[in-house]
Amino acid sequence: MTKEERAEKWFRNIPNAETIDLETRMEICSKVAKKMVLVFFAVFALELVLLSLIVGDDLFNGLADFVNSLIGGSHSRGSRNVAVIVAAIVCAPLFALPLIVTLVFKKKAIASAVNRTLGITNKGETRGHGATDKGWERLNGWMETFYPDWDMVVDDTPIKGFTPKDVRQQLAALKPGSYESIRMWAHIPIRANDEYQFNHLTISPKKRVGYFRIEVFTSDIAHDNHVINYEKAKLSEREVMEVLQNVLNNNLAAELQSWKVAMSYLIEKSTDAENYKAIAKLLPDGDTLFAKVERCIDAPKQYYTDNAERYCEREMDENKRNCDIIWAAIANEMLDNGNAVEVDWDVTKQEFCLKMKGLADKYHLTLNEDWLDEEDEIETWCEILNKQWADWGLCVAKFTIVCGNFGYLYFIYERQDVEKLSDLCMEVNQCIDVAKEI
C-alpha cells in the first residue's frame, strides 16, 4: 500500500478530513503510525506483566513446552507448518487486546490531528473553517468587505486589493513551522501613534498547528530613519482576523498598545557610510566596485539625480532613503561588472543555469544541468551547487534587495568570508548570505 492509498484509507469516515490536503494527511499518517507501534508494544508488554503477576511463570513455561512439542515432534514440512499455525492460534489471544487498542488509538489520533489542523478545540470552538462561535459571528459581516487600497504578497504572489475572507483562505494554506508568510501594506500611510506610521505587517505560522505570529513594522514620521517592529505570537486564526479588523479599519494605535517591541533600531547611523565602503571592498572585484560606488555612498541624493533613469527601472523615486539608494547602486554595479546575476523567482532551470554558468566560468567551476531538477526552486538549486563547489571553498551567495521592486542577486563567493560580509550587512540593516534551501 502506498502512502497515498494509506492516507485515503485511514482518513475515510473521519469528520472534516476532506478539507485537508493529501500531503498533510500523509504527514499525519506517518506520525500516527509511529505512535501506533509504541502503543501496540506498550499494551502487549503490560499484558505480559499482568499475566505474570496473576498466574506466575507456569503459564509461559507451559506455553513454551507446548509449542516446542508441536514443532519438535513434527518431521515433515507440512506437519511443521500445521504446528506453527496451531501455535499461532494458541498465542492469538495475547495479541488481540494490543491490536484492538492500537486500532482504537489510530482512529482517535487521526480525528484529533484533523481537529488540530483545522483549529477545532475540545471545547467545541473552531478557529479554522466552519467556525460558529460568537467571536466568528461578530466577524461574519465584515469578512466580505473589500479593501482596494491594500495589497498583500503570499509566497511571492502579489494580490492587489482583498477581502478578510481572502486573507483567511491564505492563512489556511500556510504550513505550520514553515518560513511562509503573508505580507500586507496600505497605499495610504497609516499612523500607528503621534510619532510613528505603519509600514507593513507580516503573518507567519507557528510550529503548533492553528497558531500564528503577526509582526508590524513602523517608522518615525519626522525623520523616517527609526524603525520599531512590534510582535504578537501564539494567535489563533480568529485572533489574527480580529487584529486585522483593527488594522484594516485604521485603529492601529489601540492595537499596538499591548504588543511586544521585537526590535527598535536606526536605519541610518553615522557609521553607515564606512560600513557600506567596507562591504563594497569585500565584494567580488572590490576595488573596482568601490571606485564606482564611493560617490554614491558620500552623496546618495546627488548620485540618484545623476542616475535617475536607472533607479526608475527599479521603481525607486527620489524620496527613497539614502541606504536604499546606496544598496541599489551596489547591486547595479555588480550586475554591470558581470559579478552577479539577477533572476526572477519563477525562472526556469535552463535560464538559471545559463546565467550562473557565466559566473561559474570566471571561477573555473563546472556547472552540470543534470545536477538540478526542473521542479525545484532557486534556493534548492543553489544549495546543490554549494555542495558541488564545496571542495573549492566557494558558494552561491544571495544579495537581497528590499527597496523598489523586491528581488535577489546571486554571486559566487568564498564560503569562509560570507559570515564576515553578512555581519557587516546586518550593521546597515541589509542582507547578504549563503543561498540555501530554507
C-alpha positions as CSV (number, residue, x, y, z in Angstrom):
1,M,0.0,0.0,0.0
2,T,1.4,3.4,-1.0
3,K,1.4,6.4,1.3
4,E,-1.3,8.0,-0.7
5,E,-3.5,4.9,-0.5
6,R,-2.9,4.6,3.2
7,A,-3.9,8.3,3.7
8,E,-7.1,7.8,1.7
9,K,-8.0,4.6,3.7
10,W,-7.1,5.9,7.2
11,F,-9.0,9.2,6.7
12,R,-12.1,7.5,5.4
13,N,-15.2,8.4,7.6
14,I,-13.1,10.9,9.7
15,P,-15.2,14.2,10.1
16,N,-13.8,17.3,8.3
17,A,-11.0,15.2,6.8
18,E,-12.0,16.2,3.2
19,T,-10.9,19.8,3.9
20,I,-7.2,18.7,4.5
21,D,-4.9,18.3,1.5
22,L,-3.3,14.9,0.7
23,E,0.2,15.9,1.7
24,T,-0.9,16.9,5.2
25,R,-2.9,13.7,5.5
26,M,0.2,11.7,4.6
27,E,2.3,13.5,7.2
28,I,-0.4,12.8,9.9
29,C,-0.4,9.1,8.9
30,S,3.3,8.8,9.3
31,K,3.3,10.4,12.8
32,V,0.3,8.3,13.9
33,A,1.8,5.1,12.5
34,K,4.9,5.5,14.7
35,K,2.8,6.1,17.7
36,M,0.7,3.0,16.9
37,V,3.8,0.8,17.1
38,L,4.6,2.2,20.5
39,V,1.0,1.7,21.7
40,F,0.9,-1.9,20.5
41,F,4.1,-3.0,22.2
42,A,3.3,-1.0,25.4
43,V,-0.1,-2.8,25.7
44,F,1.5,-6.1,24.9
45,A,4.2,-5.7,27.5
46,L,1.7,-4.6,30.1
47,E,-0.4,-7.6,29.2
48,L,2.5,-10.0,29.8
49,V,3.4,-8.3,33.1
50,L,-0.1,-8.6,34.4
51,L,-0.4,-12.3,33.3
52,S,2.9,-13.0,35.0
53,L,1.8,-11.3,38.2
54,I,-1.6,-13.2,38.2
55,V,-0.5,-16.8,37.2
56,G,3.3,-16.7,37.6
57,D,5.8,-18.2,35.2
58,D,4.0,-21.5,34.9
59,L,1.8,-20.2,32.1
60,F,4.7,-19.1,29.9
61,N,6.8,-22.2,30.7
62,G,3.8,-24.5,29.8
63,L,3.1,-22.5,26.6
64,A,6.7,-22.8,25.5
65,D,6.8,-26.6,26.2
66,F,3.6,-26.9,24.2
67,V,4.9,-25.0,21.2
68,N,8.2,-26.9,21.3
69,S,6.4,-30.3,21.5
70,L,4.4,-29.4,18.4
71,I,7.3,-28.2,16.4
72,G,9.8,-30.8,17.7
73,G,7.5,-33.7,17.1
74,S,6.8,-32.8,13.5
75,H,9.2,-34.2,10.9
76,S,7.6,-33.3,7.6
77,R,7.5,-29.7,6.4
78,G,3.7,-29.8,6.2
79,S,3.4,-31.1,9.7
80,R,5.7,-28.3,10.9
81,N,3.5,-25.7,9.1
82,V,0.4,-27.1,10.8
83,A,2.3,-26.9,14.2
84,V,3.2,-23.3,13.6
85,I,-0.4,-22.5,12.8
86,V,-1.7,-24.2,15.9
87,A,0.9,-22.3,18.0
88,A,-0.2,-19.0,16.4
89,I,-3.8,-19.8,17.2
90,V,-2.9,-20.6,20.8
91,C,-1.0,-17.3,21.2
92,A,-3.5,-15.2,19.2
93,P,-5.5,-14.1,22.3
94,L,-2.3,-12.4,23.6
95,F,-2.2,-10.2,20.5
96,A,-5.9,-9.4,20.3
97,L,-6.1,-6.8,23.0
98,P,-3.0,-4.8,21.9
99,L,-4.4,-4.9,18.3
100,I,-7.8,-3.6,19.3
101,V,-6.3,-0.9,21.5
102,T,-4.0,0.2,18.6
103,L,-6.9,0.4,16.1
104,V,-9.0,2.5,18.5
105,F,-6.0,4.7,19.2
106,K,-5.4,5.2,15.4
107,K,-9.0,6.4,14.8
108,K,-8.9,8.8,17.8
109,A,-5.4,10.1,17.0
110,I,-6.3,10.9,13.4
111,A,-9.5,12.6,14.4
112,S,-7.6,14.6,16.9
113,A,-4.9,15.5,14.4
114,V,-7.7,16.7,12.0
115,N,-9.2,18.9,14.7
116,R,-5.8,20.4,15.5
117,T,-5.1,21.1,11.8
118,L,-8.4,22.8,11.4
119,G,-8.1,24.6,14.8
120,I,-11.0,22.8,16.5
121,T,-10.6,22.7,20.2
122,N,-12.0,20.2,22.7
123,K,-14.4,22.9,23.9
124,G,-16.1,23.0,20.5
125,E,-14.6,26.3,19.5
126,T,-13.4,26.3,15.9
127,R,-10.5,28.6,14.9
128,G,-10.4,27.3,11.4
129,H,-13.0,26.9,8.7
130,G,-16.6,26.3,9.6
131,A,-16.4,28.2,12.9
132,T,-19.7,29.1,14.5
133,D,-18.8,30.6,17.9
134,K,-19.7,34.1,18.9
135,G,-16.3,35.5,18.0
136,W,-16.6,34.4,14.4
137,E,-20.2,35.6,14.3
138,R,-19.1,39.1,15.2
139,L,-16.7,39.0,12.2
140,N,-19.0,37.4,9.7
141,G,-20.5,40.7,8.4
142,W,-17.0,42.2,8.0
143,M,-15.4,39.2,6.2
144,E,-16.7,40.2,2.8
145,T,-15.5,43.9,3.0
146,F,-13.2,44.7,0.1
147,Y,-10.1,46.8,0.8
148,P,-8.9,48.2,-2.6
149,D,-6.2,50.4,-1.0
150,W,-4.4,47.4,0.5
151,D,-2.1,44.9,-1.2
152,M,-0.6,41.7,0.0
153,V,2.0,39.2,-1.1
154,V,1.7,35.5,-0.5
155,D,4.7,33.3,-1.5
156,D,5.9,36.0,-3.9
157,T,2.5,36.3,-5.5
158,P,1.1,39.8,-5.3
159,I,-2.6,40.4,-4.7
160,K,-3.9,43.9,-5.3
161,G,-6.9,44.6,-3.0
162,F,-8.5,41.8,-1.0
163,T,-11.3,40.9,1.5
164,P,-10.7,39.5,5.0
165,K,-12.1,36.2,3.6
166,D,-9.2,36.1,1.1
167,V,-6.8,36.5,4.0
168,R,-8.4,33.7,5.9
169,Q,-8.1,31.4,3.0
170,Q,-4.4,32.2,2.7
171,L,-3.9,31.6,6.4
172,A,-5.3,28.0,6.0
173,A,-2.6,27.4,3.3
174,L,0.3,28.3,5.5
175,K,2.2,25.2,6.6
176,P,2.9,25.0,10.4
177,G,6.6,25.6,11.2
178,S,7.5,26.8,7.7
179,Y,9.0,30.1,6.6
180,E,6.0,31.0,4.5
181,S,4.3,34.3,5.3
182,I,1.7,36.8,4.2
183,R,2.9,40.4,3.9
184,M,0.4,43.3,3.5
185,W,0.6,47.1,3.4
186,A,-1.7,50.1,2.7
187,H,-1.4,52.5,-0.2
188,I,-2.1,55.5,2.1
189,P,0.1,55.9,5.2
190,I,-1.5,55.0,8.5
191,R,-0.4,56.5,11.8
192,A,0.5,54.0,14.5
193,N,0.6,56.8,17.0
194,D,1.6,60.5,17.1
195,E,5.2,59.8,16.2
196,Y,5.2,56.6,14.1
197,Q,3.5,55.4,10.9
198,F,2.7,51.9,9.8
199,N,4.8,50.4,7.0
200,H,3.7,46.8,6.6
201,L,2.8,43.7,8.6
202,T,3.6,40.0,8.2
203,I,1.7,36.9,9.3
204,S,3.6,33.7,9.7
205,P,2.7,30.2,11.0
206,K,3.9,28.9,14.3
207,K,5.1,25.3,14.8
208,R,1.9,24.4,16.6
209,V,-0.9,23.9,14.1
210,G,-3.5,26.6,14.0
211,Y,-1.4,29.3,15.6
212,F,0.3,32.4,14.0
213,R,2.6,35.3,14.7
214,I,2.0,38.9,13.5
215,E,4.8,41.4,13.1
216,V,4.0,45.1,12.5
217,F,6.7,47.3,11.1
218,T,6.6,51.1,11.8
219,S,8.9,54.0,11.2
220,D,9.1,57.5,12.7
221,I,7.2,60.2,10.8
222,A,9.6,63.1,11.2
223,H,12.8,61.5,10.1
224,D,11.9,58.1,8.6
225,N,15.1,56.5,10.0
226,H,14.0,55.0,13.3
227,V,12.1,51.7,12.9
228,I,10.2,49.9,15.6
229,N,8.9,46.4,15.0
230,Y,6.1,45.0,17.1
231,E,5.3,41.3,17.6
232,K,2.4,39.3,18.9
233,A,2.6,35.5,18.8
234,K,0.5,32.4,19.6
235,L,-2.6,33.9,18.0
236,S,-5.4,31.7,16.8
237,E,-6.9,32.2,13.4
238,R,-9.8,34.1,14.8
239,E,-7.5,36.3,16.9
240,V,-5.5,37.1,13.8
241,M,-8.6,38.2,12.0
242,E,-9.6,40.3,15.0
243,V,-6.2,42.1,14.8
244,L,-6.6,42.6,11.1
245,Q,-10.1,44.1,11.7
246,N,-8.4,46.8,13.8
247,V,-5.5,47.4,11.4
248,L,-7.6,47.5,8.2
249,N,-10.1,49.8,9.9
250,N,-7.3,52.2,10.8
251,N,-7.3,51.5,14.6
252,L,-3.7,50.5,14.7
253,A,-2.7,52.7,17.7
254,A,-5.1,50.9,20.0
255,E,-4.0,47.6,18.7
256,L,-0.2,48.0,19.4
257,Q,-0.5,49.2,23.0
258,S,-0.3,45.7,24.4
259,W,2.2,44.3,21.8
260,K,5.9,43.3,22.5
261,V,8.5,45.5,20.9
262,A,10.6,43.0,19.0
263,M,13.1,45.4,17.5
264,S,14.0,49.1,17.7
265,Y,16.8,50.4,15.5
266,L,18.1,53.3,13.4
267,I,18.0,52.6,9.7
268,E,20.8,55.2,9.1
269,K,23.6,55.7,11.5
270,S,26.7,57.9,11.5
271,T,28.8,54.7,10.9
272,D,26.8,53.5,7.9
273,A,28.9,55.2,5.2
274,E,32.1,53.4,6.4
275,N,30.3,50.1,6.6
276,Y,29.0,50.4,3.1
277,K,32.5,51.2,1.9
278,A,33.8,48.1,3.7
279,I,31.1,46.0,2.1
280,A,31.9,47.2,-1.4
281,K,35.6,46.4,-0.9
282,L,34.8,42.8,0.2
283,L,32.5,42.0,-2.7
284,P,33.9,40.5,-6.0
285,D,36.3,42.9,-7.8
286,G,36.0,45.0,-4.7
287,D,38.5,47.8,-5.6
288,T,36.7,48.4,-9.0
289,L,33.3,48.2,-7.3
290,F,34.3,50.6,-4.6
291,A,35.6,53.2,-7.1
292,K,32.2,53.2,-8.8
293,V,30.0,53.4,-5.7
294,E,32.1,55.7,-3.4
295,R,30.5,58.8,-4.8
296,C,27.0,57.3,-4.2
297,I,28.0,56.5,-0.6
298,D,29.3,60.0,0.1
299,A,26.4,61.8,-1.7
300,P,23.4,59.5,-2.3
301,K,20.8,62.1,-3.3
302,Q,23.1,63.7,-5.9
303,Y,24.0,60.2,-7.2
304,Y,20.3,59.4,-7.6
305,T,19.8,62.6,-9.6
306,D,22.6,61.7,-11.9
307,N,21.3,58.2,-12.4
308,A,17.6,58.7,-12.1
309,E,16.7,56.6,-15.1
310,R,18.5,53.5,-13.7
311,Y,16.6,53.9,-10.4
312,C,13.3,54.3,-12.2
313,E,13.9,50.8,-13.7
314,R,13.9,49.6,-10.1
315,E,10.7,51.6,-9.3
316,M,12.6,53.9,-6.9
317,D,11.9,57.6,-6.7
318,E,13.9,60.5,-5.2
319,N,12.2,60.0,-1.8
320,K,13.9,56.8,-1.2
321,R,16.2,56.6,1.9
322,N,20.0,57.0,1.4
323,C,20.5,53.4,2.5
324,D,18.2,52.2,-0.3
325,I,19.9,54.4,-2.9
326,I,23.4,53.1,-1.9
327,W,22.3,49.4,-1.8
328,A,20.7,49.6,-5.3
329,A,23.8,51.3,-6.6
330,I,26.0,48.4,-5.4
331,A,23.6,45.9,-6.9
332,N,23.6,47.6,-10.3
333,E,27.3,47.9,-10.4
334,M,27.8,44.2,-9.5
335,L,25.4,43.4,-12.4
336,D,27.2,45.7,-14.8
337,N,30.6,44.2,-13.9
338,G,29.3,40.7,-14.6
339,N,29.9,39.6,-11.0
340,A,26.3,38.9,-10.2
341,V,23.1,37.7,-11.8
342,E,19.5,38.8,-11.1
343,V,16.8,36.3,-11.7
344,D,13.0,36.2,-11.1
345,W,11.5,33.7,-8.6
346,D,9.8,31.8,-11.5
347,V,13.0,31.4,-13.6
348,T,13.3,28.1,-15.4
349,K,16.2,25.7,-14.8
350,Q,17.7,26.3,-18.2
351,E,17.6,30.1,-17.7
352,F,19.1,29.8,-14.3
353,C,21.9,27.6,-15.5
354,L,22.7,29.8,-18.5
355,K,23.1,32.9,-16.2
356,M,25.0,31.1,-13.5
357,K,27.4,29.4,-16.0
358,G,28.8,32.8,-16.9
359,L,29.8,33.3,-13.2
360,A,31.0,29.7,-12.8
361,D,33.4,30.0,-15.8
362,K,35.0,33.0,-14.2
363,Y,36.0,30.8,-11.2
364,H,36.7,27.7,-13.4
365,L,33.8,25.8,-11.9
366,T,31.8,23.1,-13.5
367,L,28.0,23.5,-13.7
368,N,26.1,20.5,-15.0
369,E,22.4,21.0,-15.6
370,D,21.8,17.3,-14.8
371,W,22.5,18.1,-11.1
372,L,19.4,20.2,-10.9
373,D,15.7,19.2,-11.0
374,E,13.4,21.4,-13.1
375,E,10.7,21.1,-10.4
376,D,12.8,22.5,-7.7
377,E,13.2,26.2,-6.7
378,I,16.2,28.6,-6.9
379,E,17.2,28.1,-3.3
380,T,17.4,24.3,-3.8
381,W,19.4,24.7,-7.0
382,C,21.9,27.0,-5.1
383,E,22.2,24.5,-2.3
384,I,23.1,21.8,-4.7
385,L,25.7,24.0,-6.4
386,N,27.1,24.8,-3.0
387,K,27.7,21.1,-2.3
388,Q,29.2,20.6,-5.7
389,W,31.6,23.5,-5.2
390,A,32.4,22.9,-1.6
391,D,35.9,21.4,-2.3
392,W,36.8,24.7,-3.9
393,G,35.7,26.7,-0.9
394,L,33.2,28.6,-3.0
395,C,29.4,29.0,-2.7
396,V,26.5,30.9,-4.2
397,A,25.7,34.0,-2.1
398,K,22.4,35.9,-2.1
399,F,22.2,39.7,-2.2
400,T,18.7,40.8,-1.1
401,I,17.1,43.9,-2.4
402,V,14.1,45.2,-0.5
403,C,13.9,48.7,-1.9
404,G,11.9,49.3,-5.1
405,N,11.0,46.1,-6.8
406,F,11.9,43.4,-4.4
407,G,14.4,40.9,-5.7
408,Y,17.7,38.9,-5.3
409,L,21.1,38.9,-6.9
410,Y,23.2,35.8,-6.8
411,F,27.0,35.8,-7.0
412,I,29.9,33.4,-6.2
413,Y,31.9,34.0,-3.1
414,E,34.4,32.3,-0.8
415,R,32.4,30.4,1.8
416,Q,34.7,31.3,4.7
417,D,34.2,35.0,4.1
418,V,30.4,35.1,3.8
419,E,29.8,35.4,7.5
420,K,32.1,38.4,7.8
421,L,30.3,40.0,4.9
422,S,26.9,39.1,6.3
423,D,27.7,40.7,9.7
424,L,28.7,43.9,8.0
425,C,25.5,44.0,6.1
426,M,23.5,43.5,9.3
427,E,25.1,46.7,10.7
428,V,23.4,48.6,7.9
429,N,20.2,46.5,8.0
430,Q,20.9,44.9,4.6
431,C,21.2,41.2,3.8
432,I,23.8,39.1,2.1
433,D,24.0,35.4,3.0
434,V,24.7,31.9,1.6
435,A,21.9,31.0,-0.8
436,K,20.3,27.8,0.5
437,E,17.0,26.0,0.9
438,I,15.1,27.0,4.0
